[in-house]
Amino acid sequence: MAETLAAIRPADPRAVADARAHQDRLTKPRGSLGALEDVAVRLAGAAAACPPPMPEPAALAIFAADHGVHARGVTPWPQEVTVQMVANFLAGGAVANAFAAQVGASVTVADVGVAADLPDAPGLRRHKVAYGTADLSRGPAMTREQAVAALEAGIAVARDLVAAGARCLITGDMGIANTTASAALICAFTGADPATATGRGTGVDDETHARKVAVVREALQVNGLPAGVALGAAPDGATDAARQETAQQETAQQEAARQEAALRVLAAVGGLEHAAIAGFVLGGAAARVPVILDGVIAGAAALAAAALHPAAIDHCVAGHRSAEPGHAAALAHLGLRPLVDLELRLGEGTGGLLAHPLVCAAVRVMHEVATFDSAGVTEKPV
């Protein structure tokens, strides 16, 4: 983990400026591609190159784990569904598989904490840290050592996928009850209130939702993480430049303290898959390979990654906005604008996969569209 954190660099300001200037010279009105222009500029800064490399081929990594908080009745789905869905991913029968096939992405499933032993299968990576977490509403969900082990599992998966040729990483997740842990992480890192950050997950009824909110509140209190105390990334709406300046002003002692605080929050109320996804983000950032974030689980994990190294988010694109209310709070805190808003709440990486063609299109414009000069097209008078 230390090696990976040391390798992460913020967006390159020269590449960002060059990309913005190049966008303005293309044969189109300035700003006419809206958010896609921002994506292209963002990827140029992340890669320190203008134009940035095409973000393909893509690789989806689904991190799977179980949660002790399931025992509190926060979801009607039985815990066995986690292992059953892992088998479905490996057999190619899930929505994520269909979307991955549509965009030509590979699918890797990493067991970091499923509460069962899984048989060998093509596409399965074994990184089991524990057979699920402890109940986060009764105390820490993980030890610090477990959180670090899961982070390093995510780093290893990212490194291996990049070494195998992936030029874009997409986050995926599977774990019954993981939206409860996500809500707790989002509250701890952003200061959001559990009543507004806790959603209905797989579609729970009013009674179960009220119980879920209460459990998230208990988790924050028992772990000494009261909602309203924001930790981690720069304030909501901060520019990339402001984030970089904040990071540069940190002393080594402050950096270490921030990272320890982030690990404490992650271990207290996170899931093993959250930690692994955070590591996956860090691994992608260290390799300067863009990471497309999926929904609320990825958003919660990205908050942890940002708390460990704020510049990691310079390498991320928000694939979509989940229907889970906490996801909007996470994205706002991270300063990310989602590309797709289709009221998705499935997880698995589905929203990130749907966004991948948009990310590719944004970069392809930089490579293939003529400038006013090269095309002999007259620009609008200034």
Phi and psi in degrees as a GROMACS rama.xvg file:
@    title "Ramachandran Plot"
@    xaxis  label "Phi"
@    yaxis  label "Psi"
@TYPE xy
-60.3716  -41.9289  ALA-2
-61.2605  -41.921  GLU-3
-67.6998  -45.4986  THR-4
-59.5595  -38.9117  LEU-5
-67.9873  -24.4905  ALA-6
-85.0915  -12.2669  ALA-7
-77.4979  132.01  ILE-8
-121.759  147.744  ARG-9
-71.3025  171.475  PRO-10
-53.9807  137.539  ALA-11
-77.1063  118.145  ASP-12
-65.1567  -33.3776  PRO-13
-67.5845  -42.8039  ARG-14
-64.0672  -37.5649  ALA-15
-62.3888  -46.2733  VAL-16
-65.2156  -42.2836  ALA-17
-62.9769  -40.884  ASP-18
-66.5905  -40.477  ALA-19
-65.1357  -41.3565  ARG-20
-65.9363  -39.6713  ALA-21
-64.3736  -41.729  HIS-22
-56.3371  -39.3377  GLN-23
-73.4239  -16.6941  ASP-24
-94.5592  -7.58121  ARG-25
-72.8511  156.421  LEU-26
-76.1141  74.3615  THR-27
-166.511  157.495  LYS-28
-63.3669  143.224  PRO-29
-58.2077  132.343  ARG-30
78.6753  3.05877  GLY-31
-71.1489  -16.4952  SER-32
-96.2729  8.71083  LEU-33
51.9049  -127.43  GLY-34
-63.4667  -24.6072  ALA-35
-65.4487  -32.718  LEU-36
-64.4489  -41.6837  GLU-37
-63.4966  -37.9287  ASP-38
-63.2035  -45.6606  VAL-39
-62.2515  -42.6892  ALA-40
-65.3291  -41.0186  VAL-41
-60.9208  -44.1871  ARG-42
-69.6948  -30.8589  LEU-43
-63.8657  -45.3836  ALA-44
-62.1494  -40.2882  GLY-45
-65.1126  -41.1561  ALA-46
-84.0895  -11.3114  ALA-47
58.3261  39.6864  ALA-48
-152.341  141.656  ALA-49
-130.745  119.215  CYS-50
-73.727  158.685  PRO-51
-72.5688  159.716  PRO-52
-61.7809  149.859  PRO-53
-62.2753  131.719  MET-54
-82.7562  56.9006  PRO-55
-151.191  147.976  GLU-56
-73.7265  158.973  PRO-57
-102.557  152.36  ALA-58
-131.351  124.056  ALA-59
-93.9256  130.652  LEU-60
-118.64  118.928  ALA-61
-100.929  114.986  ILE-62
-97.0362  125.273  PHE-63
-116.358  137.784  ALA-64
-164.098  159.417  ALA-65
-107.956  168.076  ASP-66
-133.033  129.546  HIS-67
-64.6377  -26.2724  GLY-68
-66.4155  -11.8341  VAL-69
-53.9169  -32.3588  HIS-70
-64.4679  -15.6085  ALA-71
-84.5753  3.58128  ARG-72
73.3148  36.4473  GLY-73
-86.1327  -4.50055  VAL-74
-152.289  146.066  THR-75
-80.9438  -10.0268  PRO-76
-77.2353  132.924  TRP-77
-68.712  151.216  PRO-78
-63.5  -25.9063  GLN-79
-62.2992  -16.7422  GLU-80
-62.2555  -29.8983  VAL-81
-58.7678  -52.9227  THR-82
-66.7432  -34.0555  VAL-83
-66.9023  -39.1687  GLN-84
-71.5647  -32.8832  MET-85
-58.6921  -44.8993  VAL-86
-61.5308  -37.2905  ALA-87
-65.7994  -42.2144  ASN-88
-59.1875  -46.1458  PHE-89
-68.0619  -27.1508  LEU-90
-85.3854  -7.72416  ALA-91
84.0329  19.8312  GLY-92
-104.365  7.04359  GLY-93
-95.6188  166.751  ALA-94
-59.5095  -39.3525  VAL-95
-59.038  -37.9449  ALA-96
-64.4028  -42.4898  ASN-97
-63.5015  -44.4024  ALA-98
-68.1702  -36.9069  PHE-99
-63.4105  -41.0748  ALA-100
-63.1589  -36.6185  ALA-101
-61.7413  -38.1373  GLN-102
-103.453  2.24715  VAL-103
74.0242  28.7366  GLY-104
-92.4246  143.507  ALA-105
-76.6221  158.792  SER-106
-125.757  122.648  VAL-107
-120.731  135.863  THR-108
-113.468  126.876  VAL-109
-115.204  120.336  ALA-110
-86.1602  106.211  ASP-111
-107.341  -8.71231  VAL-112
-175.333  30.5882  GLY-113
-69.6441  138.376  VAL-114
-82.8505  44.429  ALA-115
-166.107  157.914  ALA-116
-85.349  130.785  ASP-117
-101.97  140.382  LEU-118
-71.2956  155.412  PRO-119
-59.4255  144.515  ASP-120
-161.728  145.831  ALA-121
-58.3434  134.529  PRO-122
91.225  -5.26595  GLY-123
-97.5107  129.387  LEU-124
-111.562  135.704  ARG-125
-100.089  112.147  ARG-126
-135.078  33.9779  HIS-127
-62.8743  121.073  LYS-128
-91.1988  -37.3656  VAL-129
-161.516  165.592  ALA-130
-87.1196  66.8398  TYR-131
88.0577  167.179  GLY-132
-89.8878  170.426  THR-133
-77.6425  171.366  ALA-134
-74.5586  109.299  ASP-135
-64.0858  -17.3678  LEU-136
-83.7969  -5.55458  SER-137
-112.148  -8.23255  ARG-138
158.952  -171.957  GLY-139
-57.8048  137.745  PRO-140
-71.7022  -31.9359  ALA-141
-138.992  161.648  MET-142
-81.1911  165.055  THR-143
-59.2296  -40.363  ARG-144
-63.7504  -38.5831  GLU-145
-66.9134  -40.9547  GLN-146
-62.0074  -43.143  ALA-147
-65.9299  -40.8087  VAL-148
-61.5638  -40.7753  ALA-149
-69.1218  -40.4693  ALA-150
-56.5996  -45.7768  LEU-151
-69.8505  -27.7794  GLU-152
-64.07  -44.202  ALA-153
-63.1897  -40.2313  GLY-154
-60.304  -44.5964  ILE-155
-62.1481  -41.9969  ALA-156
-63.7561  -44.3697  VAL-157
-60.7039  -46.8187  ALA-158
-59.8525  -44.9391  ARG-159
-66.9448  -39.5637  ASP-160
-66.8821  -40.1807  LEU-161
-66.0119  -42.3538  VAL-162
-62.2284  -29.4059  ALA-163
-82.5434  -2.83891  ALA-164
116.12  -2.55185  GLY-165
-65.2738  134.847  ALA-166
-117.26  10.5874  ARG-167
-157.049  132.055  CYS-168
-109.052  140.055  LEU-169
-125.243  130.912  ILE-170
-82.9336  140.742  THR-171
-138.563  160.732  GLY-172
-150.08  156.642  ASP-173
-154.196  125.893  MET-174
178.231  109.596  GLY-175
-59.1319  129.992  ILE-176
84.901  8.90002  ALA-177
-75.5503  -13.7174  ASN-178
-73.6136  -23.6592  THR-179
-67.1946  -47.708  THR-180
-63.11  -37.1348  ALA-181
-61.1649  -44.9184  SER-182
-60.745  -41.8884  ALA-183
-64.0659  -42.687  ALA-184
-62.4439  -44.4659  LEU-185
-63.1566  -41.8577  ILE-186
-62.5635  -44.3783  CYS-187
-66.018  -40.255  ALA-188
-83.8563  -27.9017  PHE-189
-110.363  -16.8615  THR-190
85.5936  7.64663  GLY-191
-65.4532  153.213  ALA-192
-84.7521  140.172  ASP-193
-55.0943  -31.9597  PRO-194
-66.3838  -28.9183  ALA-195
-99.5703  -21.7984  THR-196
-95.1341  -13.8565  ALA-197
-96.1749  119.378  THR-198
-99.8759  -168.321  GLY-199
-96.296  4.19941  ARG-200
54.8397  -116.703  GLY-201
-80.7575  9.52689  THR-202
101.519  48.0155  GLY-203
-74.6723  159.752  VAL-204
-79.0077  176.521  ASP-205
-60.1251  -42.8099  ASP-206
-63.3724  -44.2314  GLU-207
-68.3389  -36.9034  THR-208
-63.609  -42.9435  HIS-209
-61.3265  -40.6319  ALA-210
-63.4139  -40.4739  ARG-211
-62.7405  -44.5108  LYS-212
-60.3398  -44.6539  VAL-213
-62.8732  -38.9298  ALA-214
-65.9512  -41.9872  VAL-215
-61.5954  -42.6929  VAL-216
-62.984  -42.4773  ARG-217
-60.95  -42.26  GLU-218
-61.2197  -42.6088  ALA-219
-65.5075  -41.5417  LEU-220
-69.5217  -46.335  GLN-221
-68.1399  -26.0302  VAL-222
-97.2268  8.41802  ASN-223
67.872  35.145  GLY-224
-125.285  66.7502  LEU-225
-63.7943  137.317  PRO-226
-58.5256  141.178  ALA-227
109.619  -11.908  GLY-228
-105.847  98.1248  VAL-229
-79.1836  137.223  ALA-230
-128.275  157.549  LEU-231
101.375  -117.962  GLY-232
-69.4982  173.998  ALA-233
-64.2615  163.633  ALA-234
-58.5501  157.514  PRO-235
-51.4225  136.465  ASP-236
80.2286  2.12249  GLY-237
-65.2404  141.564  ALA-238
-76.5265  162.965  THR-239
-58.2459  -39.9313  ASP-240
-62.6323  -41.0527  ALA-241
-65.3788  -38.9234  ALA-242
-64.3061  -42.9942  ARG-243
-63.4405  -42.0386  GLN-244
-63.1917  -41.959  GLU-245
-60.8714  -44.8286  THR-246
-64.2553  -39.7428  ALA-247
-68.5746  -26.5639  GLN-248
-81.9531  -9.7005  GLN-249
-70.278  140.368  GLU-250
-83.3076  165.356  THR-251
-60.455  -35.7384  ALA-252
-67.4061  -41.1451  GLN-253
-66.398  -39.47  GLN-254
-61.4468  -45.5859  GLU-255
-63.37  -40.2022  ALA-256
-65.1708  -40.3519  ALA-257
-64.1122  -42.4353  ARG-258
-65.8271  -39.3252  GLN-259
-65.2339  -39.1319  GLU-260
-63.3205  -40.5656  ALA-261
-63.5005  -43.4213  ALA-262
-63.6674  -37.7368  LEU-263
-63.1455  -45.4135  ARG-264
-62.8856  -46.727  VAL-265
-59.9152  -44.6179  LEU-266
-68.9127  -34.4825  ALA-267
-69.8352  -47.6758  ALA-268
-128.889  6.49189  VAL-269
-91.7593  177.396  GLY-270
-111.124  163.735  GLY-271
-61.7144  -33.9278  LEU-272
-72.1091  -32.0887  GLU-273
-61.9218  -45.4229  HIS-274
-62.9728  -41.6353  ALA-275
-65.9701  -40.0332  ALA-276
-65.8125  -39.3037  ILE-277
-58.9519  -43.2802  ALA-278
-64.3821  -37.2909  GLY-279
-61.1122  -42.663  PHE-280
-63.124  -45.6494  VAL-281
-62.5557  -41.0366  LEU-282
-63.7332  -42.1461  GLY-283
-63.0745  -44.0975  GLY-284
-62.1504  -41.0934  ALA-285
-62.8281  -32.3248  ALA-286
-88.7212  -0.539087  ALA-287
56.8315  37.5684  ARG-288
-108.674  128.417  VAL-289
-64.7886  146.34  PRO-290
-118.911  121.727  VAL-291
-92.5047  119.312  ILE-292
-82.9499  141.181  LEU-293
-85.6712  -128.199  ASP-294
-95.6344  -139.024  GLY-295
-66.3363  -34.4991  VAL-296
-66.1807  -44.8312  ILE-297
-64.8083  -38.4598  ALA-298
-62.1951  -42.6683  GLY-299
-64.1757  -41.8502  ALA-300
-65.8114  -37.8316  ALA-301
-65.0871  -32.1449  ALA-302
-60.5415  -41.0167  LEU-303
-66.3583  -42.2848  ALA-304
-61.3991  -41.8284  ALA-305
-66.3435  -34.9171  ALA-306
-69.4678  -32.5725  ALA-307
-75.1029  -38.2081  LEU-308
-154.923  103.742  HIS-309
-55.2004  -32.7722  PRO-310
-70.6096  -13.1106  ALA-311
-58.5089  -32.3376  ALA-312
-72.3724  -19.1627  ILE-313
-60.8955  -19.5363  ASP-314
-101.144  8.90981  HIS-315
-111.878  149.63  CYS-316
-125.44  134.19  VAL-317
-80.6669  110.564  ALA-318
-64.4833  -43.9601  GLY-319
-156.852  172.134  HIS-320
-106.171  119.567  ARG-321
-70.9832  157.184  SER-322
-70.6401  -14.8905  ALA-323
-67.4499  127.035  GLU-324
-63.2071  -31.0977  PRO-325
-65.7973  -22.5251  GLY-326
-66.0476  -39.4186  HIS-327
-61.0226  -38.9769  ALA-328
-65.2932  -40.6945  ALA-329
-64.2918  -46.084  ALA-330
-63.8248  -40.3125  LEU-331
-62.0438  -42.3776  ALA-332
-65.0444  -35.4622  HIS-333
-83.0004  -12.8552  LEU-334
73.0835  31.5379  GLY-335
-109.187  140.756  LEU-336
-106.097  122.212  ARG-337
-70.8027  143.918  PRO-338
-83.6149  -30.5824  LEU-339
-126.891  138.493  VAL-340
-135.918  90.7396  ASP-341
-118.827  18.7224  LEU-342
59.7442  33.7453  GLU-343
-74.7959  148.059  LEU-344
-151.802  34.0731  ARG-345
-89.9053  -36.0739  LEU-346
80.4779  -148.694  GLY-347
71.9338  -12.5814  GLU-348
102.391  6.04268  GLY-349
-62.2501  -43.4  THR-350
-67.2529  -38.1406  GLY-351
-64.434  -39.6465  GLY-352
-64.7549  -41.385  LEU-353
-63.6045  -31.064  LEU-354
-79.9895  -19.8042  ALA-355
-56.656  -44.237  HIS-356
-60.8561  -31.555  PRO-357
-67.5244  -41.2515  LEU-358
-63.3246  -43.0314  VAL-359
-63.0222  -42.0583  CYS-360
-61.8968  -40.4828  ALA-361
-61.2243  -40.6712  ALA-362
-76.435  -37.1959  VAL-363
-59.9155  -34.8802  ARG-364
-55.9854  -42.7182  VAL-365
-64.4669  -31.8496  MET-366
-85.4194  -33.6643  HIS-367
-116.633  -19.974  GLU-368
-80.4182  135.384  VAL-369
-72.1198  155.567  ALA-370
-88.2  166.338  THR-371
-58.8191  -40.8859  PHE-372
-65.8072  -48.6927  ASP-373
-69.4173  -28.7522  SER-374
-91.2269  -7.76782  ALA-375
68.5238  30.1111  GLY-376
-98.1117  135.587  VAL-377
-77.2354  130.749  THR-378
-79.7983  159.45  GLU-379
-66.3554  136.926  LYS-380
-58.7843  141.288  PRO-381
